[in-house]
Amino acid sequence: MDEYAGRVLADRYRLPRPPADEYELVETRAFDTYSGQEVLVRQVLLPEVVSAELISPGQHGDDRGPGPDRTSDSAQRALDAARAAAAIPDHPRLVQVFDIFIEDGSLWIASELVNARPLASLLVDKRLGHYRAAEIASDVLVALRVLHAYGWTHRNVTAGTVLVCDDGRAMLSGLAAGAAQEALCGYDPVPAEVMAGGNGAGWGGPDSTLEQERARQARITVVGPVTERWAPEQATPVHENWQLAPPVGPAADLWALGSLLVRSVQGHPPYPEESAPELVQLVCAEPPAFAEESGPLRPIVESLLRPDPEERPDFDELEGWLRSLIRSAPEPDLGLRTVPVPTDPRKLPIVRRRGELVRRRRAAAAASAEGLSGTTHRRHARSKQERSSRQVAPARQGRSKEPKAAKARGPRSLGARLLILVLLLLVAVVAYALVMMPRNSNDDGSGGSANRTVPARMPGSGSDDRTTKAPTTAPTTAPTSAKPPSSAPPPATSARPATDLGGDFALRTDDAGFTVAVHTGWQRQGKNAQDQVRYTGGDFQLIVVPGRDPASDAGSDPMAYQANEPELAPFRASQWASAGALRTLDVNGSPAAEGEYSWRDGNGHQVYARNLAVLQDGKYHLVLVIGPDAQRADVQRIFDKAAETYRPTD
């Protein structure tokens, strides 16, 4: 209540105190002292001529004198039209109106306060995407169909009356305010069927050419330059044959929806809105300006903004177009910062047989119903007789129950047996691998042995088709590639025998200050300006960066550094790129991050890369292997060898 310290309307609605630089709030929250709830109060300004009529004598023979309770014909028509619009039944896509009254020369509308933002405020920050705009248009179309079913034409579909809720759905408001404004101008927005039912007081609108043109000029002043509210049938000048002009109906709301789509996806309306008379003239004389920025919405927008209302699509056709466009929306891009989390098998949901679950639930429900009502359904009468017969003959009951229980336990027993057989088979396979497969007797425990079965021949190596197999009991943890502790011996300066690295790899000590396993026959390129050392062989290359970027400049998060790594600039620049297996790990006490990347290079070839970034001694060390996407297994093998054996020597 403390924040609602402003003026009080109708002795009921307390307004907040307006800011110092703002005289009055046209639309604001208010506190309803009767219900104790917050509402939204909107002010519809009455023109000066109407304000003068508020204190004039009555025109129907009732001279009650001047006073604040006097209302003119124009204000009374606006009040009646707004109340007739508020009498429409509530709907999830329509904002509900609670109260309408006139006070201090203005018409006030108290409506439902929804946790939503007007579409106009969202468009201030950025434009909407094509598929998001289609979703909002689909919700607005549902609200319009409800109004048209009751005979109403909204006439006020704008970016300010479309509300986007926190859960993403859209609601439509402004029907009562639009009806009041139309009545102030001299039109009759109340449908004939509503007046026939006694729910509204209509007067038929202008009945001459002069009054029609006066109403049009008044509408230009009251409505202003808003494209959505100026369909061609509403902006057409009045001539002697004005009765032949198209009537204002549901097609005018479709025009407003098309203009709203253009404003949402392009950031500007289809017509300039600097001046209301100029806007009305352009709507009648020129077609709207279309742009390629409408994308997949362009055919929908063009059909909605047709000058002839008879040529605009019907609601069923438009709804089908919007639904088809929404279904074709692409999946959102998760981005490089998304790290897949491994699933814990112990937390997976337990799969139950639906049939048994339903039978037990029905039995429990039947038992509870029988205990409460004291009656038994005919379907359960036989089971009740069987229970009584089993009490009389326990021996026979035991014999008859045994096959039923065995039948019920049949599927479970079969599943348990299959599970036991699978476990036994896995144990046999592991035992065979431990006993029969050879071990690498020369493994020195430095992490340089392979962890998987990979082909031994590499591009340009000239070796035969032998296969090097690693021990089955190799550790499943990530390969280590950090500098050994100070107590460990320094890394070897001579190349390791080929048999230790699979026969086609050799351990090289580079002058740049590191040791790494490189495929035999590969050529070394000198250290370039980016402090990169490259080893190339055919279509493959190994890039090593030994401690170039300090953590003080690049940050202490290896995953963040990997996302902005200079060596992966071609990946970030490619429009056909994907990343996966991004994870953080610990390499001998040093934080590290690795991942796999695929992109299309400048020649149109799809490449595949494995990357490792280790933060050691305050600097980042990189190991990157790049090769053809079709030979991922070879890239993985080269990367494993290099990542397992890389050690800085400085």
C-alpha positions as CSV (number, residue, x, y, z in Angstrom):
1,M,0.0,0.0,0.0
2,D,2.9,2.4,0.5
3,E,3.7,2.6,-3.1
4,Y,0.1,3.5,-4.0
5,A,0.2,7.0,-2.6
6,G,-1.2,8.9,-5.6
7,R,-4.7,10.0,-6.5
8,V,-7.8,7.8,-5.9
9,L,-10.2,7.1,-8.8
10,A,-13.9,6.4,-8.2
11,D,-13.2,6.2,-4.5
12,R,-11.8,2.8,-5.1
13,Y,-8.6,2.6,-7.2
14,R,-5.4,4.0,-5.6
15,L,-2.8,5.1,-8.2
16,P,1.0,5.2,-7.6
17,R,2.6,8.6,-7.2
18,P,3.8,9.7,-10.7
19,P,7.4,10.6,-11.3
20,A,8.5,14.2,-11.0
21,D,9.0,14.6,-14.7
22,E,5.7,13.0,-15.8
23,Y,2.4,14.7,-15.3
24,E,0.0,11.8,-15.6
25,L,0.2,8.1,-16.3
26,V,-2.0,7.0,-19.2
27,E,-1.6,3.3,-18.3
28,T,-0.5,2.2,-14.8
29,R,-1.0,-0.2,-12.0
30,A,-3.5,0.5,-9.3
31,F,-4.7,-1.0,-6.0
32,D,-8.3,-2.0,-5.8
33,T,-9.4,-1.2,-2.2
34,Y,-12.6,-3.3,-2.6
35,S,-11.0,-6.5,-3.7
36,G,-7.5,-6.0,-2.3
37,Q,-6.0,-6.9,-5.7
38,E,-3.8,-5.0,-8.1
39,V,-5.4,-4.0,-11.4
40,L,-4.3,-2.2,-14.5
41,V,-6.0,1.2,-15.1
42,R,-5.9,2.8,-18.6
43,Q,-7.0,6.3,-19.3
44,V,-8.8,7.2,-22.6
45,L,-8.5,10.9,-23.1
46,L,-11.7,12.6,-24.2
47,P,-11.3,15.4,-26.8
48,E,-11.8,18.9,-25.8
49,V,-15.1,19.2,-27.5
50,V,-16.4,16.3,-25.5
51,S,-15.0,17.7,-22.3
52,A,-17.0,20.9,-23.0
53,E,-20.1,18.9,-23.5
54,L,-19.7,17.2,-20.1
55,I,-21.0,20.4,-18.4
56,S,-23.5,21.4,-21.0
57,P,-27.3,20.9,-20.6
58,G,-28.8,17.7,-21.6
59,Q,-30.0,17.2,-25.1
60,H,-32.9,14.9,-24.4
61,G,-35.0,17.3,-22.4
62,D,-33.3,16.6,-19.0
63,D,-31.6,19.8,-17.8
64,R,-29.8,18.7,-14.7
65,G,-27.4,21.6,-14.8
66,P,-23.7,21.6,-14.9
67,G,-21.7,19.3,-12.6
68,P,-19.1,16.5,-12.6
69,D,-21.7,13.8,-13.0
70,R,-23.0,15.2,-16.3
71,T,-22.2,13.3,-19.4
72,S,-22.6,14.3,-23.1
73,D,-23.9,12.1,-25.8
74,S,-20.4,11.4,-27.2
75,A,-19.0,10.5,-23.7
76,Q,-22.1,8.3,-23.0
77,R,-21.7,6.5,-26.3
78,A,-18.1,5.9,-25.5
79,L,-19.0,4.6,-22.1
80,D,-21.7,2.3,-23.5
81,A,-19.5,0.9,-26.2
82,A,-16.7,0.2,-23.8
83,R,-19.0,-1.6,-21.4
84,A,-20.6,-3.6,-24.2
85,A,-17.0,-4.7,-25.2
86,A,-16.2,-5.6,-21.6
87,A,-19.3,-7.9,-21.5
88,I,-17.6,-10.5,-23.8
89,P,-17.0,-13.8,-21.8
90,D,-13.5,-14.4,-20.5
91,H,-11.0,-16.3,-22.6
92,P,-7.4,-17.3,-21.9
93,R,-6.2,-15.2,-24.9
94,L,-8.2,-12.1,-23.9
95,V,-7.5,-9.6,-21.0
96,Q,-10.5,-9.4,-18.8
97,V,-12.0,-5.9,-18.0
98,F,-13.4,-5.3,-14.5
99,D,-14.8,-1.7,-14.4
100,I,-15.3,1.3,-16.7
101,F,-16.2,4.8,-15.5
102,I,-15.8,8.5,-16.4
103,E,-14.1,10.8,-14.1
104,D,-12.4,14.3,-14.4
105,G,-13.0,14.4,-18.2
106,S,-11.5,11.0,-19.0
107,L,-12.7,7.5,-19.4
108,W,-11.0,5.0,-17.2
109,I,-10.8,1.2,-17.8
110,A,-9.8,-1.1,-14.9
111,S,-8.7,-4.5,-16.3
112,E,-6.8,-7.6,-15.3
113,L,-3.1,-7.2,-14.4
114,V,-1.1,-9.8,-16.4
115,N,2.5,-10.7,-15.8
116,A,3.4,-9.7,-19.3
117,R,5.2,-7.0,-21.3
118,P,3.7,-5.1,-24.3
119,L,5.1,-6.2,-27.6
120,A,6.1,-2.6,-28.2
121,S,8.5,-2.7,-25.2
122,L,10.1,-5.9,-26.5
123,L,10.6,-4.4,-30.0
124,V,12.6,-1.5,-28.4
125,D,15.4,-3.9,-27.4
126,K,15.5,-6.0,-30.6
127,R,13.5,-7.3,-33.5
128,L,11.7,-10.7,-33.3
129,G,12.7,-13.7,-35.2
130,H,10.5,-14.9,-38.0
131,Y,9.4,-18.0,-36.2
132,R,8.8,-16.2,-32.8
133,A,6.7,-13.6,-34.6
134,A,4.7,-16.4,-36.2
135,E,4.0,-17.9,-32.7
136,I,2.8,-14.5,-31.4
137,A,0.6,-14.0,-34.5
138,S,-0.9,-17.4,-34.0
139,D,-1.9,-16.6,-30.4
140,V,-3.4,-13.2,-31.5
141,L,-5.3,-15.0,-34.3
142,V,-6.9,-17.3,-31.7
143,A,-8.1,-14.2,-29.7
144,L,-9.4,-12.5,-32.9
145,R,-11.4,-15.6,-33.8
146,V,-13.1,-15.5,-30.4
147,L,-14.0,-11.9,-30.8
148,H,-15.3,-12.4,-34.4
149,A,-17.4,-15.3,-33.2
150,Y,-19.3,-12.8,-30.9
151,G,-19.7,-10.4,-33.8
152,W,-17.0,-7.9,-32.7
153,T,-14.2,-6.4,-34.7
154,H,-11.3,-5.4,-32.5
155,R,-10.1,-2.3,-34.4
156,N,-7.2,-1.8,-32.0
157,V,-4.6,-4.6,-32.7
158,T,-1.3,-2.8,-32.1
159,A,2.1,-3.5,-30.6
160,G,0.8,-1.8,-27.4
161,T,-2.3,-4.0,-27.0
162,V,-0.5,-7.4,-27.7
163,L,1.0,-8.6,-24.4
164,V,3.7,-11.2,-24.3
165,C,3.5,-13.2,-21.0
166,D,6.4,-14.5,-19.0
167,D,5.6,-18.1,-20.2
168,G,5.9,-17.1,-23.8
169,R,2.2,-17.0,-24.8
170,A,0.5,-13.8,-26.1
171,M,-2.7,-12.1,-25.0
172,L,-4.8,-9.4,-26.6
173,S,-6.1,-6.4,-24.8
174,G,-7.5,-2.9,-25.8
175,L,-10.9,-4.0,-27.1
176,A,-12.8,-1.7,-24.7
177,A,-10.4,1.2,-25.3
178,G,-10.7,0.8,-29.0
179,A,-14.5,0.7,-28.9
180,A,-14.6,3.9,-26.8
181,Q,-12.3,5.7,-29.2
182,E,-14.4,4.6,-32.2
183,A,-17.5,5.9,-30.4
184,L,-15.9,9.2,-29.6
185,C,-15.2,9.7,-33.3
186,G,-18.8,9.1,-34.2
187,Y,-18.7,5.4,-35.4
188,D,-20.8,2.6,-33.9
189,P,-18.4,-0.3,-33.0
190,V,-21.1,-2.3,-31.2
191,P,-22.3,-5.3,-33.4
192,A,-25.9,-5.4,-34.5
193,E,-26.4,-8.8,-32.9
194,V,-25.1,-7.5,-29.5
195,M,-27.6,-4.6,-29.7
196,A,-30.4,-7.1,-30.6
197,G,-29.6,-9.1,-27.5
198,G,-29.9,-6.1,-25.2
199,N,-26.2,-6.1,-24.3
200,G,-25.4,-2.7,-25.7
201,A,-26.9,0.6,-26.8
202,G,-26.1,1.3,-30.4
203,W,-27.0,4.3,-32.5
204,G,-26.0,3.1,-36.0
205,G,-23.1,5.5,-36.6
206,P,-23.0,8.3,-39.2
207,D,-26.1,8.6,-41.3
208,S,-24.9,11.1,-44.0
209,T,-21.9,11.8,-46.1
210,L,-21.0,14.9,-44.1
211,E,-21.1,13.0,-40.8
212,Q,-19.1,10.1,-42.3
213,E,-16.3,12.5,-43.3
214,R,-16.4,14.3,-40.0
215,A,-16.0,10.9,-38.2
216,R,-13.1,10.1,-40.4
217,Q,-11.3,13.4,-39.7
218,A,-12.0,12.9,-36.0
219,R,-10.5,9.5,-36.1
220,I,-7.3,10.8,-37.7
221,T,-7.0,13.1,-34.6
222,V,-7.9,10.5,-32.0
223,V,-6.1,7.4,-33.3
224,G,-3.1,9.1,-34.8
225,P,-0.4,7.7,-37.1
226,V,-0.7,4.0,-36.2
227,T,-0.5,1.8,-39.3
228,E,-2.2,-1.2,-37.7
229,R,-5.4,0.9,-37.1
230,W,-5.7,2.2,-40.7
231,A,-6.8,-0.5,-43.0
232,P,-7.7,0.8,-46.5
233,E,-11.4,0.4,-45.8
234,Q,-10.9,2.6,-42.7
235,A,-8.8,5.3,-44.4
236,T,-10.8,5.7,-47.7
237,P,-12.1,9.2,-48.2
238,V,-15.9,9.6,-48.2
239,H,-17.6,10.6,-51.4
240,E,-21.2,10.8,-52.5
241,N,-21.3,7.0,-53.0
242,W,-19.7,6.3,-49.6
243,Q,-22.3,3.6,-49.0
244,L,-20.6,1.5,-51.6
245,A,-17.3,1.5,-49.7
246,P,-16.2,-1.9,-48.0
247,P,-17.6,-2.1,-44.5
248,V,-15.2,-2.4,-41.6
249,G,-15.2,-6.1,-40.5
250,P,-12.8,-8.9,-39.5
251,A,-10.6,-8.2,-42.5
252,A,-9.5,-5.0,-40.9
253,D,-8.1,-7.0,-38.0
254,L,-6.2,-9.2,-40.5
255,W,-4.7,-6.0,-42.0
256,A,-3.6,-5.0,-38.5
257,L,-2.0,-8.4,-37.9
258,G,0.0,-8.2,-41.2
259,S,1.3,-4.7,-40.2
260,L,2.2,-6.0,-36.8
261,L,4.2,-8.8,-38.4
262,V,6.2,-6.4,-40.5
263,R,6.9,-4.2,-37.5
264,S,8.0,-7.2,-35.5
265,V,10.5,-8.8,-37.9
266,Q,11.7,-5.7,-39.8
267,G,11.8,-3.1,-37.0
268,H,9.6,-0.6,-38.8
269,P,6.0,-0.4,-40.1
270,P,5.1,-0.9,-43.7
271,Y,4.2,2.8,-44.0
272,P,5.9,5.9,-42.6
273,E,4.3,7.2,-39.4
274,E,5.5,10.8,-39.2
275,S,2.0,12.3,-39.8
276,A,-1.4,10.8,-39.5
277,P,-3.0,12.6,-42.6
278,E,0.0,11.5,-44.7
279,L,-0.3,7.9,-43.4
280,V,-4.0,7.8,-44.3
281,Q,-3.2,9.2,-47.8
282,L,-0.5,6.6,-48.4
283,V,-2.6,3.7,-47.3
284,C,-5.2,4.6,-49.8
285,A,-2.9,5.5,-52.7
286,E,0.2,3.3,-52.6
287,P,0.9,-0.4,-51.8
288,P,3.0,-1.1,-48.7
289,A,6.8,-1.4,-49.0
290,F,7.9,-5.0,-48.7
291,A,11.4,-6.1,-47.8
292,E,13.4,-9.3,-48.0
293,E,13.8,-9.1,-44.3
294,S,10.4,-10.7,-43.8
295,G,11.9,-14.0,-44.8
296,P,9.4,-16.9,-44.6
297,L,6.7,-14.5,-43.4
298,R,6.7,-12.5,-46.6
299,P,3.9,-14.4,-48.5
300,I,1.8,-14.2,-45.3
301,V,2.4,-10.5,-44.9
302,E,1.7,-9.7,-48.6
303,S,-1.6,-11.6,-48.4
304,L,-2.7,-9.8,-45.2
305,L,-1.9,-6.3,-46.6
306,R,-3.9,-6.5,-49.7
307,P,-5.9,-3.3,-50.3
308,D,-9.1,-5.2,-51.1
309,P,-10.5,-6.9,-47.9
310,E,-12.2,-9.6,-50.0
311,E,-8.8,-10.8,-51.2
312,R,-7.2,-11.3,-47.8
313,P,-7.0,-14.9,-46.6
314,D,-9.6,-16.4,-44.3
315,F,-8.8,-17.4,-40.8
316,D,-8.5,-21.2,-41.5
317,E,-6.0,-20.6,-44.3
318,L,-4.0,-18.1,-42.2
319,E,-3.9,-20.5,-39.2
320,G,-2.7,-23.3,-41.4
321,W,0.2,-21.1,-42.8
322,L,1.3,-20.0,-39.4
323,R,1.2,-23.6,-37.9
324,S,3.2,-24.9,-40.9
325,L,5.8,-22.2,-40.4
326,I,6.1,-22.8,-36.7
327,R,6.6,-26.6,-37.2
328,S,9.4,-25.9,-39.7
329,A,11.4,-23.8,-37.1
330,P,15.0,-25.1,-36.7
331,E,16.2,-26.4,-33.4
332,P,18.0,-23.8,-31.3
333,D,21.8,-23.7,-31.4
334,L,23.2,-24.8,-28.1
335,G,26.6,-23.1,-28.7
336,L,30.1,-24.0,-27.7
337,R,29.6,-23.3,-24.0
338,T,27.3,-26.3,-23.7
339,V,29.1,-29.2,-22.0
340,P,27.4,-32.6,-22.1
341,V,27.0,-34.1,-18.7
342,P,27.4,-37.9,-18.4
343,T,24.3,-39.7,-17.3
344,D,24.4,-41.7,-14.0
345,P,22.9,-45.1,-14.8
346,R,21.9,-45.5,-11.2
347,K,19.5,-42.5,-11.5
348,L,17.7,-43.7,-14.6
349,P,14.0,-44.2,-14.2
350,I,12.9,-47.8,-13.5
351,V,11.0,-49.3,-16.5
352,R,7.8,-51.0,-15.3
353,R,5.3,-53.1,-17.2
354,R,2.3,-50.9,-17.9
355,G,-0.1,-53.7,-17.8
356,E,0.8,-54.8,-14.2
357,L,0.7,-51.2,-13.0
358,V,-2.8,-50.6,-14.4
359,R,-4.1,-53.9,-13.0
360,R,-2.9,-53.1,-9.5
361,R,-4.2,-49.6,-9.6
362,R,-7.6,-50.7,-10.8
363,A,-7.8,-53.3,-8.1
364,A,-6.9,-50.9,-5.4
365,A,-9.4,-48.4,-6.7
366,A,-12.1,-51.1,-6.8
367,A,-11.3,-52.2,-3.2
368,S,-11.5,-48.6,-1.9
369,A,-14.8,-48.0,-3.7
370,E,-16.3,-51.2,-2.3
371,G,-15.3,-50.2,1.2
372,L,-16.7,-46.7,0.9
373,S,-20.0,-47.4,-0.8
374,G,-20.7,-50.9,0.5
375,T,-21.7,-52.1,-3.0
376,T,-19.9,-54.3,-5.4
377,H,-19.8,-53.9,-9.1
378,R,-20.9,-56.9,-11.2
379,R,-17.5,-57.2,-12.7
380,H,-16.0,-58.0,-9.2
381,A,-18.9,-60.3,-8.0
382,R,-17.2,-63.4,-9.4
383,S,-13.8,-62.5,-7.7
384,K,-15.7,-62.1,-4.4
385,Q,-17.2,-65.6,-4.8
386,E,-13.9,-67.0,-5.6
387,R,-12.3,-65.6,-2.4
388,S,-15.1,-67.1,-0.3
389,S,-14.6,-70.5,-2.1
390,R,-10.9,-70.4,-1.5
391,Q,-11.5,-69.9,2.2
392,V,-13.7,-73.1,2.2
393,A,-11.3,-75.2,0.2
394,P,-7.7,-74.1,1.0
395,A,-6.1,-77.2,-0.6
396,R,-7.9,-76.6,-3.9
397,Q,-7.1,-72.9,-3.7
398,G,-3.4,-73.6,-3.4
399,R,-3.4,-75.9,-6.4
400,S,-5.3,-73.5,-8.6
401,K,-3.3,-70.4,-7.4
402,E,0.1,-72.0,-8.2
403,P,-0.2,-71.9,-12.0
404,K,-1.6,-68.4,-12.0
405,A,1.3,-67.2,-9.9
406,A,3.7,-69.0,-12.1
407,K,2.1,-67.4,-15.1
408,A,2.3,-63.9,-13.5
409,R,6.0,-64.4,-12.6
410,G,6.8,-65.7,-16.1
411,P,7.9,-62.5,-17.8
412,R,9.9,-61.4,-14.8
413,S,11.6,-64.7,-14.5
414,L,12.5,-64.7,-18.2
415,G,14.0,-61.2,-17.9
416,A,16.1,-62.2,-14.9
417,R,17.4,-65.2,-16.7
418,L,18.4,-63.1,-19.7
419,L,20.1,-60.6,-17.5
420,I,22.2,-63.4,-15.8
421,L,23.1,-64.8,-19.2
422,V,24.3,-61.4,-20.5
423,L,26.4,-60.9,-17.3
424,L,28.0,-64.3,-17.6
425,L,28.8,-63.6,-21.3
426,L,30.5,-60.3,-20.4
427,V,32.5,-61.9,-17.6
428,A,33.7,-64.6,-20.1
429,V,34.7,-62.0,-22.7
430,V,36.7,-60.0,-20.1
431,A,38.4,-63.1,-18.8
432,Y,39.3,-64.2,-22.3
433,A,40.8,-60.7,-23.0
434,L,42.8,-60.8,-19.8
435,V,44.2,-64.3,-20.5
436,M,44.6,-64.4,-24.2
437,M,45.4,-60.9,-25.4
438,P,49.1,-59.9,-25.3
439,R,50.4,-57.2,-23.0
440,N,53.0,-54.5,-23.8
441,S,56.0,-55.5,-21.8
442,N,57.9,-52.3,-22.6
443,D,55.4,-49.9,-21.0
444,D,57.3,-47.7,-18.6
445,G,54.1,-46.3,-16.9
446,S,54.6,-42.8,-18.4
447,G,51.2,-42.9,-20.2
448,G,52.6,-43.3,-23.6
449,S,50.9,-46.6,-24.5
450,A,47.8,-46.6,-26.7
451,N,44.3,-47.0,-25.1
452,R,42.4,-48.5,-28.1
453,T,42.8,-50.6,-31.2
454,V,43.8,-48.4,-34.2
455,P,45.2,-49.0,-37.7
456,A,49.0,-48.7,-37.7
457,R,49.3,-47.3,-41.2
458,M,49.1,-43.6,-41.6
459,P,49.1,-41.4,-44.8
460,G,52.6,-41.3,-46.3
461,S,54.1,-43.8,-43.8
462,G,54.6,-46.7,-46.3
463,S,54.0,-49.3,-43.6
464,D,51.9,-52.4,-44.0
465,D,48.4,-53.1,-42.8
466,R,49.3,-54.4,-39.4
467,T,47.2,-53.5,-36.4
468,T,48.6,-52.5,-33.0
469,K,46.4,-53.5,-30.1
470,A,46.5,-52.1,-26.7
471,P,45.9,-54.1,-23.5
472,T,42.3,-54.5,-22.6
473,T,42.9,-53.4,-19.1
474,A,44.0,-49.9,-20.1
475,P,42.7,-47.2,-17.8
476,T,39.5,-45.4,-18.8
477,T,40.6,-42.0,-17.4
478,A,41.7,-39.1,-19.7
479,P,45.3,-39.2,-21.0
480,T,47.8,-37.2,-19.0
481,S,50.0,-34.7,-20.8
482,A,51.4,-32.5,-18.0
483,K,54.9,-32.0,-16.7
484,P,56.0,-34.7,-14.2
485,P,56.6,-33.7,-10.5
486,S,60.0,-32.4,-9.5
487,S,60.9,-35.8,-7.9
488,A,60.5,-37.6,-11.2
489,P,63.4,-37.9,-13.6
490,P,63.6,-35.3,-16.4
491,P,62.1,-36.3,-19.8
492,A,64.4,-38.3,-22.1
493,T,66.3,-36.4,-24.8
494,S,66.6,-39.3,-27.2
495,A,63.8,-40.8,-29.2
496,R,61.9,-43.7,-27.6
497,P,62.1,-47.0,-29.5
498,A,59.4,-47.4,-32.1
499,T,58.1,-50.5,-30.4
500,D,57.1,-48.4,-27.4
501,L,54.9,-46.1,-29.5
502,G,53.3,-48.7,-31.8
503,G,56.0,-49.0,-34.5
504,D,55.1,-45.9,-36.5
505,F,55.6,-43.2,-33.9
506,A,58.8,-41.7,-32.5
507,L,59.4,-39.5,-29.5
508,R,61.0,-36.2,-30.6
509,T,62.6,-33.6,-28.4
510,D,61.9,-30.2,-30.0
511,D,64.2,-27.2,-29.7
512,A,61.1,-25.1,-28.8
513,G,61.1,-26.7,-25.4
514,F,58.9,-29.8,-25.4
515,T,58.9,-33.5,-26.1
516,V,56.1,-35.2,-28.1
517,A,55.4,-38.3,-30.1
518,V,55.3,-37.7,-33.9
519,H,54.5,-40.1,-36.7
520,T,57.6,-41.3,-38.5
521,G,58.3,-39.6,-41.8
522,W,56.5,-36.4,-40.9
523,Q,58.3,-33.1,-41.6
524,R,58.8,-30.3,-39.0
525,Q,58.2,-26.7,-39.9
526,G,60.0,-24.0,-37.9
527,K,58.4,-22.0,-35.2
528,N,56.3,-19.3,-36.8
529,A,55.2,-15.8,-35.6
530,Q,52.4,-17.3,-33.6
531,D,54.8,-19.5,-31.6
532,Q,53.4,-22.6,-33.4
533,V,55.4,-25.7,-34.2
534,R,53.9,-27.8,-37.0
535,Y,54.5,-31.3,-38.0
536,T,52.9,-32.3,-41.3
537,G,52.3,-35.6,-43.1
538,G,50.0,-35.7,-46.1
539,D,46.6,-34.3,-45.2
540,F,47.4,-34.4,-41.5
541,Q,49.2,-31.9,-39.3
542,L,50.1,-31.7,-35.6
543,I,50.3,-28.1,-34.1
544,V,52.0,-27.6,-30.7
545,V,52.1,-24.3,-28.9
546,P,54.4,-24.6,-25.8
547,G,53.4,-22.0,-23.2
548,R,52.6,-19.0,-25.4
549,D,49.6,-17.4,-23.6
550,P,49.9,-16.5,-19.9
551,A,46.9,-17.1,-17.6
552,S,47.1,-13.5,-16.5
553,D,46.0,-12.4,-20.0
554,A,43.8,-15.4,-21.1
555,G,42.2,-16.2,-17.8
556,S,42.4,-19.3,-15.6
557,D,39.5,-21.2,-17.2
558,P,40.8,-23.7,-19.8
559,M,37.3,-24.2,-21.2
560,A,36.9,-20.4,-21.8
561,Y,40.4,-20.3,-23.3
562,Q,39.6,-23.2,-25.6
563,A,36.5,-21.4,-26.8
564,N,38.6,-18.3,-27.9
565,E,41.8,-20.2,-28.8
566,P,43.5,-18.5,-31.8
567,E,44.3,-21.9,-33.4
568,L,40.6,-22.6,-33.7
569,A,39.8,-19.3,-35.5
570,P,39.0,-21.2,-38.8
571,F,36.4,-23.2,-36.9
572,R,34.7,-20.0,-35.5
573,A,34.8,-18.3,-38.9
574,S,33.1,-21.2,-40.7
575,Q,29.4,-21.3,-41.2
576,W,29.4,-25.1,-41.4
577,A,30.9,-26.0,-38.1
578,S,30.1,-28.2,-35.1
579,A,31.7,-29.0,-31.7
580,G,31.3,-31.8,-29.3
581,A,32.9,-33.8,-26.5
582,L,33.8,-30.6,-24.7
583,R,35.0,-31.3,-21.2
584,T,37.3,-30.2,-18.5
585,L,39.8,-32.6,-16.9
586,D,42.8,-32.7,-14.6
587,V,46.2,-33.5,-16.1
588,N,48.8,-34.4,-13.3
589,G,47.3,-31.7,-11.1
590,S,47.0,-29.1,-13.9
591,P,43.6,-27.9,-15.2
592,A,42.9,-28.7,-18.8
593,A,40.1,-28.8,-21.4
594,E,39.7,-30.8,-24.6
595,G,37.2,-31.1,-27.4
596,E,36.6,-32.2,-30.9
597,Y,35.7,-29.8,-33.8
598,S,34.6,-30.1,-37.4
599,W,34.3,-27.3,-40.0
600,R,34.5,-26.7,-43.7
601,D,37.7,-25.0,-44.8
602,G,38.2,-22.4,-47.6
603,N,38.5,-25.1,-50.3
604,G,35.1,-26.7,-49.3
605,H,36.7,-29.7,-47.6
606,Q,35.3,-30.9,-44.2
607,V,38.1,-31.2,-41.7
608,Y,38.2,-32.7,-38.2
609,A,40.3,-31.7,-35.2
610,R,41.1,-32.8,-31.7
611,N,42.3,-30.1,-29.3
612,L,43.9,-30.1,-25.8
613,A,44.7,-27.0,-23.7
614,V,46.6,-27.5,-20.4
615,L,47.3,-24.6,-17.9
616,Q,50.7,-25.4,-16.4
617,D,53.0,-23.1,-14.5
618,G,50.8,-20.1,-15.4
619,K,50.9,-20.7,-19.2
620,Y,48.7,-22.5,-21.7
621,H,50.2,-25.5,-23.7
622,L,48.2,-26.6,-26.7
623,V,48.2,-29.8,-28.7
624,L,46.0,-29.7,-31.9
625,V,45.7,-32.4,-34.5
626,I,43.9,-31.6,-37.8
627,G,42.9,-34.0,-40.6
628,P,40.2,-35.0,-43.1
629,D,36.8,-35.5,-41.5
630,A,36.5,-38.9,-43.3
631,Q,39.5,-40.2,-41.4
632,R,38.5,-39.3,-37.8
633,A,40.0,-42.6,-36.4
634,D,43.5,-41.6,-37.7
635,V,43.1,-38.1,-36.3
636,Q,42.1,-39.6,-32.9
637,R,45.1,-41.9,-32.9
638,I,47.6,-39.2,-33.7
639,F,46.0,-36.9,-31.0
640,D,46.1,-39.7,-28.4
641,K,49.8,-40.3,-29.0
642,A,50.7,-36.6,-28.9
643,A,48.5,-35.8,-25.9
644,E,49.9,-38.7,-23.8
645,T,53.5,-38.0,-24.5
646,Y,53.6,-34.2,-24.6
647,R,55.9,-32.7,-21.9
648,P,57.5,-29.3,-21.7
649,T,61.3,-29.5,-21.2
650,D,62.0,-25.9,-20.1
